[in-house]
Amino acid sequence: MIAHLAGTVADKRDGEVVVDVNGVGYRVRVSQSCLAAVPPRGEKVLLRTYTHVREDALDLYGFASEEEEAVFRELIGVKAVGPRAAQNILSGIEARDLALAVASGDVARLTKVPGIGKKTAERLVVELKEKLVALARAAAPSKGAGRGPVLEQLEHALLGLGYRPQQAGQAVEALADASQGRALDELLREALKLLRG
């Protein structure tokens, strides 16, 4: 099993990178987000990898981050999602965003990703919800990095009232522009009105 490759970028094209490691070129399949993170030809690179062995082939899948690799490994554990399909999914959505969508049960968001139909989206939520919840929690603060403390408190209050992370996040985003100088209780009343329709 090849855990990672450290070498020089020999070639970069859609969906793959060739990494030269001491004169040996390794062709590595990568997602679009990973491809964007790979430096130009001739530069040094370190890619985390997953080795997939089949009867007729040995394929390497590469990742720019530990998060992307972790989500990929969870995806290939889902029935009817192989390595190539998992890589295609990660080309259509960032690993953290996928984890957030799965953890919050956002089937509508998942079906917008090329290669994910409604049945596959539902299967991902059922099979991966608990497994990706830790990554989703880690991703949540980065999503609201530009928020002030009142909006953070508002989101925590909505979660405390039993609303799902997706619902709370949407309500907070809807009120973000009009939140300057307003008290938490006033924003909470408005958020509840929005959520109750």
C-alpha positions as CSV (number, residue, x, y, z in Angstrom):
1,M,0.0,0.0,0.0
2,I,1.4,3.4,-1.0
3,A,0.4,5.9,1.7
4,H,1.8,9.0,0.0
5,L,4.1,10.3,-2.8
6,A,6.6,13.0,-2.4
7,G,8.3,14.2,-5.6
8,T,8.1,16.6,-8.5
9,V,5.1,17.3,-10.6
10,A,5.9,15.9,-14.1
11,D,2.5,16.4,-15.6
12,K,-0.9,17.8,-14.7
13,R,-4.1,17.3,-16.7
14,D,-7.8,17.0,-16.1
15,G,-8.4,14.4,-13.4
16,E,-4.8,13.2,-12.9
17,V,-1.2,14.2,-12.0
18,V,2.0,12.4,-12.7
19,V,4.4,12.6,-9.8
20,D,8.1,11.9,-10.5
21,V,9.6,10.1,-7.5
22,N,13.4,9.6,-8.1
23,G,12.9,8.9,-11.8
24,V,9.7,6.8,-11.5
25,G,6.5,8.5,-12.7
26,Y,3.3,7.7,-10.7
27,R,0.0,8.5,-12.4
28,V,-2.4,9.6,-9.7
29,R,-6.1,10.2,-10.1
30,V,-7.2,13.4,-8.4
31,S,-10.4,15.4,-7.8
32,Q,-10.7,18.9,-9.3
33,S,-10.1,20.5,-5.9
34,C,-7.0,18.5,-5.4
35,L,-5.8,19.3,-8.9
36,A,-6.2,23.0,-8.1
37,A,-4.0,22.6,-5.0
38,V,-1.2,20.8,-6.9
39,P,1.7,23.2,-7.8
40,P,2.8,23.7,-11.5
41,R,5.0,21.3,-13.4
42,G,8.6,21.1,-12.0
43,E,7.5,22.0,-8.4
44,K,7.7,19.7,-5.4
45,V,4.5,18.0,-4.3
46,L,3.3,15.7,-1.5
47,L,0.1,13.8,-2.1
48,R,-1.6,11.5,0.3
49,T,-2.7,8.4,-1.7
50,Y,-5.1,5.5,-1.7
51,T,-4.1,2.3,-3.6
52,H,-6.9,0.5,-5.4
53,V,-6.0,-3.0,-6.7
54,R,-8.2,-4.7,-9.2
55,E,-7.7,-7.9,-11.2
56,D,-6.6,-5.9,-14.3
57,A,-5.2,-2.7,-12.8
58,L,-3.5,-0.9,-9.9
59,D,-4.8,2.7,-9.5
60,L,-3.6,5.4,-7.2
61,Y,-6.0,8.1,-6.0
62,G,-4.5,11.3,-4.6
63,F,-5.5,13.9,-2.0
64,A,-4.2,17.3,-1.1
65,S,-5.5,17.0,2.5
66,E,-6.2,14.5,5.2
67,E,-9.9,15.5,5.2
68,E,-10.3,14.8,1.6
69,E,-8.7,11.3,2.0
70,A,-10.9,10.6,5.1
71,V,-14.1,11.5,3.2
72,F,-13.0,9.5,0.1
73,R,-12.4,6.4,2.3
74,E,-15.9,6.7,3.9
75,L,-17.5,7.2,0.4
76,I,-16.0,4.0,-1.0
77,G,-17.4,2.1,2.0
78,V,-20.9,3.0,0.7
79,K,-22.7,0.4,-1.4
80,A,-22.4,1.1,-5.2
81,V,-19.8,3.9,-4.7
82,G,-16.4,2.9,-6.0
83,P,-13.1,4.8,-6.0
84,R,-13.8,6.5,-9.3
85,A,-17.3,7.6,-8.3
86,A,-16.0,8.8,-5.0
87,Q,-13.4,10.9,-6.8
88,N,-16.0,12.3,-9.1
89,I,-18.2,13.3,-6.1
90,L,-15.2,15.1,-4.5
91,S,-14.7,16.9,-7.8
92,G,-18.2,18.3,-7.5
93,I,-18.2,19.3,-3.8
94,E,-15.4,20.1,-1.2
95,A,-14.9,17.3,1.4
96,R,-16.0,19.6,4.3
97,D,-19.1,20.7,2.4
98,L,-20.0,17.1,1.7
99,A,-19.6,16.2,5.3
100,L,-21.8,19.1,6.4
101,A,-24.5,18.2,3.8
102,V,-24.4,14.5,4.9
103,A,-24.4,15.3,8.6
104,S,-27.4,17.7,8.3
105,G,-29.3,15.3,6.0
106,D,-29.3,17.8,3.2
107,V,-30.4,15.5,0.3
108,A,-31.3,18.5,-1.9
109,R,-27.7,19.8,-1.7
110,L,-26.2,16.4,-2.4
111,T,-28.3,15.8,-5.5
112,K,-26.8,19.0,-7.0
113,V,-23.4,17.2,-7.2
114,P,-22.8,15.6,-10.5
115,G,-23.0,11.8,-10.2
116,I,-25.3,11.8,-7.1
117,G,-28.9,11.0,-7.7
118,K,-31.7,11.0,-5.1
119,K,-31.2,7.4,-4.1
120,T,-27.4,7.7,-3.7
121,A,-27.8,10.9,-1.7
122,E,-30.2,9.2,0.7
123,R,-27.9,6.2,1.0
124,L,-25.0,8.6,1.8
125,V,-27.0,10.3,4.5
126,V,-28.1,7.0,6.0
127,E,-24.7,5.3,5.9
128,L,-22.3,8.2,6.6
129,K,-24.2,10.6,8.8
130,E,-22.6,9.4,12.1
131,K,-19.2,8.8,10.5
132,L,-18.9,12.4,9.0
133,V,-20.4,14.3,11.9
134,A,-17.0,15.1,13.5
135,L,-15.7,16.5,10.2
136,A,-18.9,18.5,9.8
137,R,-18.5,20.0,13.3
138,A,-14.9,21.0,12.4
139,A,-16.2,22.6,9.2
140,A,-19.0,24.6,10.8
141,P,-16.9,27.4,12.3
142,S,-15.0,28.0,9.0
143,K,-18.4,28.5,7.3
144,G,-19.3,31.3,9.6
145,A,-15.8,32.8,10.0
146,G,-17.0,36.3,9.0
147,R,-19.9,36.3,11.5
148,G,-20.0,38.4,14.6
149,P,-20.6,37.0,18.1
150,V,-24.3,37.8,18.0
151,L,-24.8,35.6,14.9
152,E,-22.8,32.8,16.5
153,Q,-25.0,33.0,19.6
154,L,-28.1,33.0,17.5
155,E,-27.0,29.8,15.7
156,H,-26.3,28.1,19.0
157,A,-29.7,29.2,20.4
158,L,-31.5,27.7,17.4
159,L,-29.5,24.5,17.7
160,G,-30.4,24.4,21.4
161,L,-34.1,24.7,20.5
162,G,-33.8,21.5,18.4
163,Y,-33.4,22.9,14.9
164,R,-31.1,21.0,12.5
165,P,-27.7,22.6,11.7
166,Q,-28.8,23.2,8.1
167,Q,-32.0,25.0,9.3
168,A,-30.1,27.1,11.8
169,G,-27.4,28.0,9.4
170,Q,-29.9,29.1,6.7
171,A,-31.8,31.3,9.2
172,V,-28.6,32.9,10.4
173,E,-27.5,33.6,6.8
174,A,-30.8,35.2,6.0
175,L,-30.5,37.6,8.9
176,A,-26.8,38.3,8.6
177,D,-27.1,41.5,6.6
178,A,-29.7,43.0,8.9
179,S,-28.0,42.0,12.2
180,Q,-25.8,45.0,12.9
181,G,-26.5,46.6,16.2
182,R,-29.5,44.3,17.0
183,A,-30.0,42.4,20.2
184,L,-29.9,38.6,20.3
185,D,-33.6,38.2,21.5
186,E,-34.8,40.4,18.6
187,L,-32.9,38.3,16.0
188,L,-34.0,35.1,17.6
189,R,-37.7,36.1,17.3
190,E,-37.1,36.9,13.6
191,A,-35.3,33.6,13.0
192,L,-38.1,31.7,14.6
193,K,-40.6,33.5,12.4
194,L,-38.5,32.5,9.3
195,L,-38.2,28.9,10.4
196,R,-41.9,28.5,11.2
197,G,-42.8,30.0,7.8
